Amino acid sequence: MAEPLKNLLHPALVKTMADHITAHSAGFDKARFVDLAIHDMPQLELMQRAIQITTTLATTLPDDFRTGSNHSLGKPAAIRPHRPHRMGAAARQPVRGAKRSGPFRSVFGIAETADPAFHCRVRHPALHSRRTGPRLATIGTWTTDSNHHVRRLASEGTRPRLPWAIRLPALMRDPQPILPILTALMDDPEDYVRRSVANSLNDIAKDHPDLVAAFVGEHIATASPERQQLLRHASRTLLKKGHAAALSNFGFAPLSGIRCDCGDTDPAGRFRQCPGLHPNHRQ
């Protein structure tokens, strides 16, 4: 039987995270953090475990963590480069959470440093608030990070409809603030990152189809093959729905002038929309 996905977050990982924090912050209450973070963990599912760990970090990080950890513990270079195996909808990202806006990047660095195979989609709580601007400005700086996991996090962590995570209603209503982040990552050298950008754009297209079609049209003219692939993947929902501008972006014209004479009617004698599968179907 396959290992339950929730076991990606386990007591041993929490204790290792505590060891890393303690090594860089003498004021950290290691025992309190571990007790709170692993409380009833066997009964918790994946998201519940992640939220509990994140909340515990937010309540137990000492005041000196902000100044001491950003340059050592959370530095992306400490993350061992690897290409994680994809797990379907559970494509993975580091847990984030912090006491203030400054250290939250360092917090997911703790988890990565403690266990480079540890990834889970949990958003920073600030992205659920109304004041997302300062946080998005910080996330925007990650697009040039040397570590591809951090760059992907800039895209994946701001997806309005990220699977396995709470949706971001503010960005679903107005995705304009995250477009600069996605633009900066469109030509990332890692396919791992570019696919996240495509998925984010596809999320946006579900609420703002014309916006995404216009975005793709603006960036496809001089696109490299890699960017073309990204933009096509980003347009997949629009193309399936026959969105006229999306079809035009890839050189297709909407179908017109097609009439079906299959004669299929409902019990009231009204013609039904023919799916092309009726035995008498002809054009």
Steps between C-alpha positions, in 0.01 A plus 500: 500500500634844409623728776231756595582841359444659840811325627713749309451703818609291795631548857862428407491781244357740759781412742762552230348839418521587869867403507575731205322794660669441836842496335443857381285644778574447867164646600297236322286278726569172324299279734188720477521512121530123467220431750258734324596404145463123546193512726255231382695478171406136428133602486561800272483497121760666277356852492418490871858400581642773280278768651586385852874517432469840332289642784742366759792664322309828500444485874838369615762674284710730720553869428864446399403255227431774245851643510696181553336253268454680170871485417576148617218258567264604224754575228392316183854372445443278803233313309650196335416521128278220387209445267213363708285223360162629396203362689208599279293772661736499794792664321692628793609825656660592831292587801504867588394685813650761726457745778535806282527565129880515507592146602238298316737414218749373756241273655450288189880494478500323836282223369707466181827498689367248748374267228548591132227253404248692711250692290137588555266760361424734788465868437639773718209636709567855377379404152154445645485852641399817322852641516668275246699776331811499726506119504474476123782753469719271709394193305584688179866509606507120502467488121873564467611260772774255407296206631228373269282386789485856629421635152221246459364596839454856373259366239347200674444677830299777338275283283142617556358147475787291631385140556525374856507854634260774597405714202596866488177693435675837464723367222212314342316831474804694383804300386686803365741515800645157422546551126845666545611191696382266224654719229836491676493119508371428148847435362640326807759236403316233704197330349399428862455876550345576160228238549401670823468830312279330240281349770461835672393665174255217439356562848453866415335412167214331684395836644649743246515330158540821299784619724702180452431489127629858473803416717588204278452707186736764635779252575477244220624700200874465574470197728763229513380139454506458879287809554261394224452169677434684827245734341319214327481309828376816672225530236378141520170583670431785260584289195271220613218751535567647157585847628538705182799712608680197644451308176627800305816512711597161356388563144156343518170657399170421675284252311208652315250409228459139615144366497396159625209321329492188712137570591542412867211645703379488859156358595341843438625500142769765560841455338771411745860615484675219318828376653594333171432151634149446367480207253336732244756775551612673183631848417 
